[in-house]
């Protein structure tokens, strides 16, 4: 049972090697560069292959947590500043390049074919882009201000979608758990936080710091402002956790279902084949589900981001219109 | 690798990757696509509007054409009617004039006739007077020889004069 946990943790976690396959007990993997800054202030760059099987290199070794650590003179291990290109970093770069090339290719197509309707790949991208633009940007933020925020929201959408889909493809060079990693989701949520608060109107800040409530709720003890300021931070926090939990849960469920096949080997052939059939069916179902979730979570992320942006664009007139 | 504490290295690379992707796509990617789509949408709407206008003006033109034909037909009818009227008028006038002319000719003739008659009467009267004078003279000459014969002479003279 510990094996299962290890397998799942290894799959949803990060790693210095890019595991391709294990053939006859031999791990086929890509060794990615380790980039660390030691205590002496020197940067060390070397292949992660140097650290395999408990070896140490240039005073660095893998610690019990599976991270690169520096071996101190007294023999203890200490975490250095670690900017290694791990499997997830490689996956992020790949997704970033993929999405950039795809969108730039589309943009070039439009530049070369003014006033024409694309088909094929460009048409598909246009369909998705216009879907997101019409249903999220324009309907939530509005037409005039929408154009200002559309590039951020669309980039976030495509980035999340690509990372989600990359995570669903199980074989090399895909299969890393990108949007199920908190560093990724926290960066995305932080980006939304920055966009929301850096473009916010004076009215939005007034609503936070001096909201339109009875005086006692804000004067001696600034209860409402504290709640509002807390709200500023819970929004990106919820964005972070929602995306992370959804994607990670999907990965864990699929992996667990697949692992069921291997944990029931010892239960006899009838039981094993029965479980296998059920597990394969369920895994297919879950993969379908995750395909939908991959799109849905990207969509939900930009929808919520757009509504936060829209709230921060509030002007006094709009507020009075609501009342 | 802990699940809920962000790894610094990954965070760093993620910020870098996402930042670069965002910068590139926000500058050269999405604005181009959205603008292209928007301008195409505008173009399609404009073309549709133009087509609608063209169709409407075509229908207008057709209407105008039919109206022109109708008007021309009416005008020709009118002209024909007027011509008919004029013809009748001219005929009537001609008849009238002919009648008047005839009338005048008749009157002229009548006047001439009466004038001539008056002349004749006048001449006759003259002649009669002359004759009467001659007869009177003759009678005078006879000098009342025979009253009966004188009477007969006058009778004869009157007969001759008549």
Interface residues (C-beta under 8 A of the other chain):
Chain A: X9 X12 X13 X14 X15 X35 X65 X66 X67 X81 X82 X83 X84 X85 X86 X88 X89 X92 X93 X95 X96 X99 X100 X103 X104 X106 X107 X110 X111 X114 X115 X116 X117 X125 X126 X129 X130 X133 X147 X150 X151 X152 X154 X155 X156 X158 X159 X181 X182 X183 X184 X186 X187 X188 X191 X248
Chain B: X1 X2 X3 X4 X5 X6 X7 X8 X9 X10 X11 X12 X13 X14 X15 X17 X18 X20 X21 X22 X24 X25 X26 X28 X29 X30 X31 X32 X33 X34 X36 X37 X39 X40 X43
